[in-house]
Amino acid sequence: MIVALFVPCYIDQFYPQVAVATMELLQKLGCTVEFPMNQTCCGQPMANAGFASFSSDCDKNFIKNFKGYDYIVAPSGSCVLHIKEHLHDANDEAVANKIRGSVFELTEFIADVLKIEHINASFSHKVGLHPGCHGQRGLHTSSMSELVAPAFSKPEKLLNMVKGLQLILPKRVDECCGFGGTFCVTEEAVSAKMGKDRVKEHEDNEVEYITSGDTSCLMHLEGILNRQQSKIKIIHIAEILNASLHVNN
């Protein structure tokens, strides 16, 4: 299976280890991974700021780089959701439509496409899980507590396969961290307070790491943790699943 790796720009610039872990993980799971070298920003920051019309060149570049692939995988729920909901091509909408149906967030790809049931990875630490809003409410990688519906969580299921990992969930398991893209700039006080509330619950659980499928959420929480001189570290779920990994299908 050939998979195109889509690496969001902020991961490329600030958390390249997440991209490397994602690539290695997909390879270990039996995928042939290709990285289109001319990929850039997907256009989400402009769309979030109310300037979606300015992202047309981003759309064109994304389509140019990723057309022809059956699967496109990214370690970012927010960027994947942006592509699924906003990618368009005025000249060939059929191509854009195919790409919108071919792009996956990492955990949903592992759970729904690869259908991996056993991951013998090893990570002997106490870990708190933060479900990013875009992944949870947009991509439906986990259930929402406000709905009266059966509970499920693809990231949680994968983490529970990891040897030695002790998963400890906060009481308000699916509350927003407050990042919200440009929201953390335009409403910085509210954003910071929401992030502090998230951190407090994980600190009460005495976790060593906070993980998520969205590095943008982790970046926001990391800033708060650093300012509070907390010992808790952030880590992307790809890094955990890639830790000493062996696979049994």
N, C-alpha and C positions, 0 to 999 in steps of 0.2 A: 504494500500500500504506500503510495507516494503522498506525502503531506507537505503543504507549503507552510512554513513558519512565519506568522505575522507577529512582528515585535513592535509594540507601541513605542512612540518616540521617547517617552519619559523612562521607560524601562531600558531602552538603548543607552540613554544618557546617564541615568542614575543607578540603575539596578541591572547591569548586564549579566550578573550571575544568575538572575531569574531566567533570562533568555537561554543561557547555556544549559541550565538545569532542565528547562522545557525540551530543548533539542535532544539532550541525552536521554531523558525519560521516554520520549516518543520513540527514539531509536531502540531503547531497551525493550519497548513494548512491541517491537517488530515493524515499525514504520521506517520507510526511507524518507528522510527529511531534506527538503530543499529550501533555501533561503534566498528569495528574490532580492538582489543586491540594491536595486534602485527604489525600494519601498521607503516611504516617509510617513509623515503624520496622516492619520485617517480623516482629519478634519473635525474631530469632536470638539476641541476647544472653541473653535469659531461658532459651531452650531450651538454650543452651550451658552455662548455670549450673545446669541440672537442674530448672528451673521451667517446663517446656513448657506445663503447664496454665494458667499465668498469661498466656500469649500469645494466648488466645482472642479478646480484644478486638482485637489486632493483626490476626488472621486476618479478623475481621469487617470491619475497616476496609479491609484490602487487597482483599477481595472486592468491597466496595462501590465502591471506586475503579477496579478493573481488570476487572470483569466486562463482557463485551460486546466486548472487544478480541480479535482473532485473534492478535496478536503483542504481547508485553510484553518489553522489552529493558532490561537493566541492565548497567552497567560493573563488575560485581562477581560473581565466580563463587560466593563463599560465600553471599551473600544469595539468589542464584538457586537454588542447591542447597537452601537451607532451605525456600524456597517449594515447590520440586518434591517434597520429601520430607515436609514437615510441615504444609502448608496444608490445613485441613479446615473444613467447615461442617456442623454437626449438623442444620441445617434443610434444606440442599440440597447434598448432597455432589457431585451431578452438576456444579454450577457450579464448585465447588472443583477437581474433577477436570479440568474443561476449562481452568481457569487454570493448573494444574500442568503441563499439556501445552502451554501457550501461552507460557510464560516462557523466555527465552533469555539466556545470557551474550553479551556483545557479539560476541566473535570467533566463537563458534559460530553466531550469527545471520548474520553476514556470510558465513561459509564454507558453512553448510548450508542456509540459507533463501534468502539473496540470491545465493549461489553466485558471488561476485565473483572473477574470475580475474586481473584487472589493476588495480592501484591506483597511479597515477602521483603519489604523494605524494613529498615531498622532505624528508629529515632527515639532513644530512651529519655524522654523529657515530658514535663507537664506542659500541655499546649491548650491554649484557648482559641476557639474558632470565631472569626468574624465573617459572616456572610455579607458580601457587598450587595448593595441595593440593586444595582443593575443586573447582576447575576441572578439574584433571588427573585426579584419582582419582574424583571424583563425577560430573562432567559429561563426562568423557572428551574434553577438548579437546586432549589430547596423550597419547602412549603413556607407559607406566611402565617404567622400566629394569629393574625386578625381574621383569617378565614376558618370557618368550621369545615375542615377537610382533613383527610388522613395526612399525618406528618411524614415528610421524607427529606433527605438531604444527601445529594450526591457527594459533596465534599466530605461530609461527616462519614459516609459509608466508606470512602476511600481511606480516610485517616484511621478508621477503626481496623483497617487491614495491616497497619504498620506496627511491627513488633516493637514492644517497649514503650510505645507512645501512650500517655495518659491524657485523654481528651476531657477537658473540663469546660462545660458550656456556661456562659453567663445567664443570669435569670432572665433578662430581656434579650433573648438570643438573637433576634433579628432587627434590633434597633439600629438606625443609621449612625455612622460614626461622625457625620457632619462635614465630610469633605465636599462632596457634590460638585467637583470641578471648579467652575468660577464662583460657586456659592461661597467657598472658603475665602474668597477675596472680597466679594461684594457684601457678605454678611459674616465678617471674620469673628466677631464676638460670639454670635450664635454657634458658628461652626466650631470654635475652640471649646465652648462649653459642652457641646454634644460629644466632642472627642474626649474631653476629660471624664465625662460620665461613662463612656465606653471603657476607658482605661481603668477607672475606679473598680468596675465589676471584675475585670480580669486580675487586678491587683488583689482584690478580696479573695479570689480563688487561688492566689499564690502560684500562678502559672509562670513558666520560664520563657515561653514564647507565645506570641499572638500570630496566627496564620490566617490567610485569606486567599481567595482566587483573584483578588484585585489589588495590585501593587499600589494603586493610587490611594486606596483606603489605608493600606499599611504605611505609606509615606506620611499621611496625615497623623496617624497614631504614633508613628516613630518620632515625629517632631515634638509631640506632647510628652512622650516618654523621656526623651532626651532633656527637655526643659525641666522636667521634674526629677531628673537624675535617677530615673527608675532602672532597676536591673533587668527588667523585662526586655526581650529583644523581639523584633519582627522577623518573620520568615515566610516566604511565599510557599504555597502548598506544593508547587513543583519541586522545590528544594527538599521538602520532606519526603515526598514520594520517590525522589531520585536518590535518597540516602541509602547506600549499600543495597541497591535494589536487585531482586531476582523475581521472575514472574512465573506463575503457574496458571495457565488458562483453564 
